[in-house]
Amino acid sequence: MVDLTIDGAPVRVPEGSTILDACTSLGIDTPTLCFLESLTPVNACRVCVVELESSRALVPACARRVEPAMVVTTDSPRVRHSRKMVLEFLASSVDLSTAPDARRYCDRYGADPGRYGAAPETVAQPVKIDNALYVRDYAKCILCYKCVEACGADAQNTFAIAVAGRGFDARISTEYDVPLPDSACVYCGNCIGVCPTGALMFASEHELRRRGEWNEARQTRTDTICSYCGVGCTLTLHVQENAIVKVTSPIENSVTGGHLCVKGRFGFEYVQNRPDDEGAPS
Amino acid sequence: MFGAGGGTSSYEELEHTGVIVLWGSNARETHPIFFHHVLRGIRNGAKLYVIDPRRTSSAQWADGWLGLDVGSDIALANAIGREILAAGLENRAFVDRATSDFEAYRAAVQPYTLEHAEKITGVGTALVRELAHAYARAPRAQLCWTLGVTEHHNAVDSVRALINLALLCGHVGRYGSGVNPLRGQNNVQGGGDMGAIPNKFPGGQDVEDPACIAKFERAWSVTLPRKRGWNLTDMFRAIERGELDTLYVAGENPAQSEADQAHTMQLLRSLKHLIVQDIFLTKTGELAEVVFPATASWCESEGSVTSSERRVQRCRKALDAPGDARDDIAIIAELARRLDRRWPAYTPRLAWDECRSLSPFHAGMSYERLERLGGIQWPCYDEEHPGEQFLHARLWAEPFQGPRAPFAAVEHEPPVEALDERYPLRLTTGRRLDSFNTGVQSGGYTSPLRRGETLDISPQDAQRYGLVDGDRVRVRSRRGSVVVAVRIDPGLRAGLLFTTFHHNDDVATNLLTIDATDPQSGTAEFKACAVRIELPPFDELGATGPAAKQ
């Protein structure tokens, strides 16, 4: 076990824990965007930074392992200022309209992206719709790398996407930027499952949002078991007006770890291709 | 296995094992989330060996791919066993304490030298030796298989040949070591566990055991048959003999899923009464006198299913069912009422609690606990029991308890249909990532991966027949023929063809397959029939076999 101090309070956590783990054990709500329990930390977003005594720079809480006698401050003016700047930069360059967590953090830290221009335009671009199952709206992409990790070594191991380009030109891309149907993509949708901003989205959700009919307040979420093979994956069915509009899986599930295959994620249509259903969302 | 019909391990153990053998399984495509656990195992240092006639997308992850000839699994397993014995790598202590019939096994595998086996399997001796040594030396090892092993006329012998290897090395009954059939449907395991097989009551209890019969007769206030019933294959034989004229089919589409489809259709049409209960009007349903529309059990009703790791998990209602559809349990209960049976007003929960009262394996699995624990792995004997992560720890217990696990001396037998001059090519069937069985479910969504049915062919055979991707050919077996587009697959070896039965309405693959079944399991040899390829010109519409005209 390792003893350290966070915001003046002593805390003891197992060796190998991160500062984020230690914060969570104290009930401190640390903002994160590029972090997910099931993925390798990539330190991309910098929104989780904390102040570490004896460290010149702020350190990312999600990746930095605890050490004995560390003294950490999570809510100093310097930390708040840094988080606010990070959020302003993101919100001024990216469309965060479908990123509830990022918007919540913006409110918490008083981020004012308007200081850098009226509307987020830096990565503005048309939405990519090149298959029937999901869309990619990179105007909403904060380059958190989660989709790349979920497609790659952390889960799916398909490696259909990676970060291409450098600096302002950095973007998530298939090989040679080919459309998804020409890429290695197997449509597991595990990239959608980890995307924190809605840049990757079920085609059904995208279409309902476009028509102004997406309404989470009128949706139910029900956990059940996939109807296909015998692995027994838990599906969370998001249902609006008696139609499945999205499928996810709980990240803490021991079978799936939040990940599914194309049949589990998208193969539900057969229960709602009903002749009398033409007016319902699909 | 050894008295319990289920895989011995949990998925988590695949991540903490030394060697993983996938035998006749393309889990990367057919059990993708199981394969995630395999991938984590590989990342943690496990070696993967894939045994499959095709170099599948699973095989592409393997340290070794053993591309055996279709149906030579027993010869390969016996050769591995013999090599382990010849090298002195068997787990002698385990064999002595926990198994029986070892000497008969040793004698049976003696002829299967690596060189002799190579002539049968086509797999090089070095690779077989490598696998044998890796498996035997590993502190922990997992042996997993799917339909590549079981869809043969000698399925049960093939499975026993694999289990022999686990017994020989003590790779069962410990964390990280086990033998696991991966189930193809979301409740194949649960259906069997609930007694939807001819020889078992719920909870794996023997239908011919007088004590079990007495227990269920008492609970149900009925007189039960003293002998086991028929499996699906037995039933079709009985129809043929005229001993069975009424069939009640629930959630199954035999008109398209059975081998030798033309013959199957003929038998179904000869029935006096056919009742079909399904969520779709399937091809089987179209033949029925009475159709009961059912709800989709995984999202329109409550209940539970059991997975390949013996985990019982809750299914929940998320959607209102269409039209007159009713839950399976409501349909059956209503039928019972019309037959003047006094049943309680069954709900899924009431039926489950009745099962718990009769099946010790499930006794501790209350709905509350299933909810709280996110499913429980059987056996779970009482409400304090957490369920068993892996089976057969007793084989290692001191002192030894219960019956010994028997070796089985089994011999190689080639597929029933040998290749000859008229039918020189081996056709094997399987599944693709985005589709499922006869396609009635997976056909409902638009998959960007789907290219319609194809006959997959090796580059060598494509060249030999002068074919390129998309060319249409007629494939003919002794039972029928279909017209289908070819797709060149470098993962296939010369002489081997592959297709699926996902697109039955376009390509009725089971017109070709052979109804040669395993005498014990009743499974047909979907994995091996003999065919030939006919090149155009031919009549595109002139399908043959009586069923194809429908």
Interface residues (C-beta under 8 A of the other chain):
Chain A: N131 A132 L133 A153 A155 Q156 N157 L180 P181 C185 V186 Y187 C188 T220 T222 D223 T224 I225 C226 S227 Y228 C229 G230 V231 G232 C233 T234 L237 V239 N242 A243 I244 N253 S254 V255 T256 G257 H259 L260 C261 V262 K263 G264 F266 G267 F268 E269 Y270 V271 Q272 N273 R274 D276 D277
Chain B: Y11 E12 T30 H31 P32 I33 F34 H36 L39 R43 W61 L182 R183 G184 Q185 N186 N187 V188 Q189 I279 F280 A296 S297 W298 C299 E300 V305 T306 S307 S308 E309 R311 Q313 R314 C315 R316 K317 A318 L319 D320 P322 G323 G374 G375 L433 D434 S435 F436 V440 Q441 S442 G443 G444 Y445 T446 S447 P448 L449
